């Protein structure tokens, strides 16, 4: 059985997800961010990434206002660390990679109107 290290897992901000009502609204928001700050855009089926730090969603997703991605090298370790602090997780959002390791998972509760998810660093 693998031992999970419960030391602080080296969290960092991954991106901020901004909920929008529809694709045209998402396009407008993404274009504004790109124009203001000179950031590149990358279109995906469900969202538009602006400089990879902003994910503008083409339809509302989790979180009243959107979501915040917190990256870590080991999502399982980070999950265990946060569970020790009393944090609950939305297990239905767990996403595993081909290697069987946990890639992403959302916290159960929102913080300040935002859903939070842990994401494995690439």
N, C-alpha and C positions, 0 to 999 in steps of 0.2 A: 504494500500500500504506500502510495506517495505521500510524503509529509508536506503540508502546506505551510509556508513561511508567513507568519502574521505580522511581520514588520511592515512599516509604511511602504506601500508598493510603488512609489514614484509616479504620482498622478500628474497629468498635464492636460491643458485644454486642447481638445481635438478640433471641434467646430461648434458653431451656433446654428441651430436649425430655426428658420423663420417660417411659421405657418402662413400660407396665403390661401385665399378662397378658391382660386382657379389658376390655370396655366398662364393666361394673359397677365394677371396680376403678379404672378411670380416672375414672369419675363420683365415686366416693368421694374419691379424691385431689384432684380439682379442687374439689369442694365444701369440703373441709377448707382448702385454700389460700385459696379465696374467703372463707370464714368467718373465718379467722384474720386476714387482712390487709385485708378489705373490698374485695377486687378483683372486678370483673365477670367473668363467664364468657361464652364464645362457643363454641357447639357446632358442630363440622364432622363430616363423615362418618367421618374417621379419627382425630380427636383433639378435645380440648377445650382451648381457649386460656383462660388465666386472666390477665387484665390484659395480654395479648399478650406478656408476658415469660416465661410458662410455657406449654409445649405438652404436655399430658398425653395420651399416645398410647393408643388403645384396644386396641392389640396391639403386641407388640415390633417395633421397626424397627431401623435401623442403630445400632450402638454397644451394647456390653454393658450399659451403664447408661442409655443414651439418647444424645441429640445436643445439640450447642451450635451455634447459628447465629451467624455473624459477618457483620455487615452492612458493606457498602462501596458507594460510589457507582458503581464500575466493576469488575464481577467479573472481566472479562478482564484488566484492569490488575493486580488483586489476585492473580489466578492466576499471571500472569507474574512478579510480585514474589516470590511464594512458591516458584515453580519455580526461580528463581535461588538460593534458599536450600536447594534439594534436595528440596522437597516434591513428592510424587507425588499425582495425583488419580485418583479413580474415575470415569473418563469415562462409564461407563454411567449415572451419576446426573445428568449434565448436563441442564439444563432451559433451554430458550430461549424468550424472549418472542415475541410476534407481530412485533416489530421486528427479530428475528433476533439480538438481543443475549443473551448468557449471563445468565440470572437466578439460577441456583443450581448448585452443584457440591460434592460431598463430597470431602474429602481421603481418600487411600487408607488411611492408618493412623489408628488411634484414639489418643487422648491421654488417659491416666488412665481408660480404660474408656468414654470418650465419642467418638462420631463427631463430626467437625466439618464444617460446610458453610459456604461463602460464599454470601451472598444479596445481591442488588441492593436498595439502598434504594428505597423507593417514592417 
